[in-house]
Amino acid sequence: MKTLLTGLWTRYRFFWALSGLAIFTLWLLPALALAAAPAAPTPPVVPIPNINIGLGQAHSPSQVAASLQILLLLTVVSLAPTLLVLLTSFTRVVVVLSFVRTALGTQQVPPNQVLVGLALLLTFFIMNPVITDINKNALQPYMKQKISQNVALDRAAVPLRKFMFRQTREKDIQLFYSMSKEPRPKEQKDVPTYLLIPAFVISELKTAFEIGFAIYVPFIVIDMVVASILLSMGMMMIPPIIISLPFKILIFLLVDGWNLTVAAIFQSYQQ
């Protein structure tokens, strides 16, 4: 056996040496390349802000005033969606747009996000004079510390109350006065805001339903005509809404329905 191994080594020693050299080279080269490679740069440390919210004892009246202002600001921000819906034209606009979609019978087309977005844009367009007045006479002087917070709130309420009075029916204001048992005011400025706001909201809803009814009637006529034709043809198994939907969409496009709807909403605030 020993003689056999010696003979194999003598005969194939060149191949054994070459194999060992190849294995050593394959093991050594990656180690040398890793050692010679430059070190990767250390990524910069991004500072993370630290926010602390806590309660502490105030040492001066100014600190108490600042805390109350922050609390008031957070309250206004949390109530901003409600104020946007109840104190502006948003209620009327979004209700009318919802009537249009329901009258067309397109279910979720346009989707709710589109209707709400369009209602917001139309609201800012309609309320632009009021917003400009508030910004000029109330917000900017307050930001420049020319007037106090109470004065700024009083100035901001003037154009907003004027807008609501112009769109509110006297019958709705009398309704809330009758329920609150308060004496009737002699002038508009004597009407408290907490009575004006609900009266304004129900007036907006009534006007929106009036516009929606005017929009709904033509589409009902189309549904009735299609249903009568299908009944006379004996096609009672086909829902009329399937046949009337394309005709309603076509007529709505031919008369430029979205243009007429937006124009009707805007003209309702010019009266």
Secondary structure, DSSP 8 states (H G I E B T S, - for coil): -HHHHHHHHHHHHHHHHHHHHHHHHHHHHHHHHHHHS----------------------SHHHHHHHHHHHHHHHHHHTHHHHHHHSSTHHHHHHHHHHHHHHHT-TTSS-HHHHHHHHHHHHHHHTHHHHHHHIIIIIHHHHTTSS-HHHHHHHHHHHHHHHHHHHS-HHHHHHHHHHHT----SSGGGS-HHHHHHHHHHHHHHHHHHHHHHHHHHHHHHHHHHHHHHHHTT-TTS-HHHHHHHHHHHHHHHTTHHHHHHHHHHHHTT-
